[in-house]
Amino acid sequence: MRRPLVAGNWKMNGTRSSVAELTRDLVRQVLPGSVDVAVFPSLIHLDMAMHALASGSISVGAQNCAEESGQGALTGEVSGGQLAEFGCRWVLVGHSERRLVMGESDAVVSRKFAAVLASGMSPVLCLGETLEQRRSGKTLEVVLGQLCRIIEDHGVAVFANAVIAYEPVWAIGTGLTATPGQAQEVHAAIRGYLANEDAAVAEIARLLYGGSVKAENAAELFAMADIDGGLIGGASLKADEFGAICRAAGN
């Protein structure tokens, strides 16, 4: 039985006052003990979030890391080793905003994935297609191609300690959401691809859905056989909404 995971990606949002309020409200949420819950603040708010959430069950991850796991001359970057020493448990890798806006290639994503693992943390690998790619019937070609690069470089066994998040780019921050059936179709294809490499890894690998997940649609999405939780964007900035999503995963 795979343990559900609900992860809140705060993206480039938050001030000291709003993060203090959000973390205070998150601590007050009644969260199911059967669900792993994590939040991913901006880099400058990691310390605040970790201290505020230290007494509860919510873990903290980072939204990005350098391609190197150690230290060195790379101005403006933070390494996986530094994040791990700081107390991070997870790191997002390959989010569509990093791929499309920041120009990160599959090769860069693969190196960051390796850096996270080398630092003892768990990568949350984001996969997803654009609206144009979906309309062209290339959804599985794109998504499985992104996954294939990681497996070619590092082997399928890494997904015993990594998480995959399917986030259709056309459903991120747009208000559009893949239907549960559409999401399940892609998740089943991802798990099937893993199973062709290693059935045991495929059985335990956690697959999250992201893309305008809200309290009102979370239960239906999480009821799908191959969806093991969610990577939540805007709704994770509202404690009550995020708590409701977590409770949906627990049911």
C-alpha positions, 0 to 999 in steps of 0.5 A: 500500500503506497502512502499518500503524499500531499505537497504544497508548492508555494512558488514565488509567493510570501512575505515574512508576515504572510508566511508566519500567518500561513504556517501558524494556520497550518499547525492548527489543521487536523491532518490525517496520520496516514498521509505524508504532508510537505510544503515547499516555500521560497528559499528565503522563507525556508528557515521560517517555515522549518522553525514554525512547523518543527513541532508538527508532522509537516515536512519542508522541501525546496523548490530548486537546487544547483546541479552540484551537490557540494559547494563551490564557485557558483554565485546565486545557487544553493546546492543539494548538500546545503539544503540537506544540511539545512534540514530539507527532505525533498526538492522539486526537480523539473517543474514546468516553470523551470523547464519552460521559463528558465530553459532547463533541459532534460539534461539539466533536470537529470543532473539536478535529480542526481544532485538531490539523491546524492545529498540524501534527499528525495527528488520530486520529479515533475513531468507534463505536456503543454496544451499544444502537445496534448492537442497534437496527441503527444501527451505520453510521448512527452511525459514518458520521454521526460521520465525516460531520460532519468531512467537512462541516466540513473536507472529505474531503482531510483524511484524507490526513493523519488516521487513523480508528479504529473502536472499537465502544463495547461492545467497549472494556474489556469483553473483548468484541471484534467478530468480524473480519467485523463489524469489516471490515464497518464498515471497508469502509463507512467506506472506501466513504463516503470513496471516494464523496467522493474515491477517491484519499483513500479508498485511502490513508486508514488505518483502525484497529480498537480494542476489546479487541485482544489478541495472540491476535486481532490477526493475524486482525483485521489480515488484513482488507482494510480494517483497517490496524492497531489502537488498543490499550487495556489490552494496550498497558500490557504491553510483551510483549503490545503488541510481539506486536500490533505484530508481527502488524500487520507480518505 
